[in-house]
Amino acid sequence: IDEISWELVRTDRPDPATEPEAAALLRCHVKSSDPAAAGRAFSGAAVELALASYPGFHVTAPPSAASPFGIYRAVYLPQSDVPHVVVLADGTRIDIPPPEHAASDTSPSPASGADSRYGSP
């Protein structure tokens, strides 16, 4: 596991009249570059432990395989590196050259690729 975070959503109230008013939501988010570590092995063990410990515990989703997540990093690219294309209603594609002058004179930073990793809520 590369990262784990816990979030307690307090929806419960003192002296509740109904079950939903007495409940709180505990979320655990894990992220890992290894889908096996963040997948069913983790979520299954967490559910088994909670079911053996907390009366009234229930889950919002069953244990499942990990799902991929992305990491967004904003970068500047030279406009010449990004194709400018207009697609017309009939499917015709027209290449548009980048403008000769940019609106601001910010120097581009090197591009970095997005990571593809796996996580389980």
C-alpha positions in Angstrom: 0.0 0.0 0.0 1.5 3.4 -1.1 -1.1 5.6 0.6 -4.0 5.0 3.0 -6.5 7.6 4.3 -9.5 7.5 6.6 -12.5 9.8 6.5 -15.2 9.9 9.2 -18.4 11.5 7.9 -20.5 12.4 11.0 -24.2 12.1 10.0 -25.2 10.8 13.4 -27.1 12.9 15.9 -27.6 12.8 19.7 -30.8 10.9 20.7 -31.6 9.8 17.1 -35.2 8.9 16.2 -34.2 6.6 13.3 -31.3 4.3 12.3 -30.0 6.7 9.6 -29.8 9.5 12.2 -27.7 7.2 14.4 -25.2 6.2 11.7 -21.8 7.6 10.7 -19.9 6.7 7.6 -16.2 5.7 7.9 -14.4 5.7 4.5 -11.0 4.1 3.9 -9.1 4.9 0.7 -6.0 3.0 -0.3 -3.7 3.5 -3.2 -1.0 1.3 -4.5 1.0 0.7 -7.6 0.2 -3.0 -7.1 -3.5 -3.8 -7.9 -3.3 -7.0 -5.8 -2.3 -5.1 -2.6 -5.2 -2.6 -2.9 -7.8 -4.9 -4.3 -9.9 -7.7 -2.9 -7.2 -8.8 -0.4 -7.4 -5.5 1.3 -11.1 -4.8 1.1 -12.0 -8.4 2.0 -9.8 -8.3 5.1 -11.2 -4.9 6.2 -14.8 -6.1 5.8 -14.1 -9.4 7.7 -12.5 -7.5 10.6 -15.3 -4.9 10.8 -18.0 -7.6 10.7 -16.3 -9.4 13.5 -16.0 -6.2 15.6 -18.7 -3.6 15.2 -22.4 -4.4 15.8 -24.5 -2.9 13.1 -21.6 -2.6 10.6 -22.5 -2.7 7.0 -20.7 -1.8 3.7 -21.8 0.4 0.9 -20.2 -1.9 -1.7 -18.9 -5.5 -1.5 -15.2 -6.3 -1.5 -13.9 -6.0 -5.1 -10.9 -5.8 -7.2 -8.9 -2.6 -7.3 -9.8 0.1 -9.8 -7.2 2.3 -11.6 -6.8 5.9 -10.7 -4.9 8.7 -12.3 -2.6 11.4 -11.0 -3.1 14.8 -12.6 -0.1 17.1 -12.9 -0.6 20.4 -14.6 2.2 21.3 -17.0 2.7 23.8 -19.8 3.5 22.6 -23.3 4.6 24.5 -26.3 1.6 25.1 -28.5 3.5 23.5 -31.4 3.5 20.2 -29.5 -0.3 20.0 -29.3 -2.2 19.3 -32.6 -4.9 21.9 -33.3 -7.7 20.2 -35.3 -11.2 21.3 -36.2 -13.6 18.4 -36.8 -16.6 19.4 -38.9 -20.1 17.8 -38.7 -19.4 15.7 -41.8 -16.2 14.3 -40.1 -13.8 16.4 -42.1 -10.7 17.2 -40.1 -8.8 20.5 -40.7 -5.4 21.1 -39.2 -4.9 24.6 -37.7 -1.4 25.9 -37.2 -0.6 27.2 -33.7 -0.7 31.0 -33.3 2.6 32.8 -33.9 2.3 34.8 -30.6 1.0 33.5 -27.3 -1.2 35.7 -25.1 1.3 35.5 -22.3 5.1 34.9 -22.3 5.3 32.0 -19.9 8.1 29.6 -20.5 6.9 26.0 -20.9 8.0 23.4 -18.4 8.9 19.9 -19.3 5.9 17.5 -19.7 5.6 14.6 -17.3 3.4 11.6 -18.0 0.5 10.7 -15.8 0.8 7.7 -13.5 -1.6 4.9 -13.7 -2.0 3.2 -10.4 -4.6 1.2 -8.6 -6.8 2.1 -5.6 -9.7 0.7 -3.7 -12.3 2.8 -1.9 
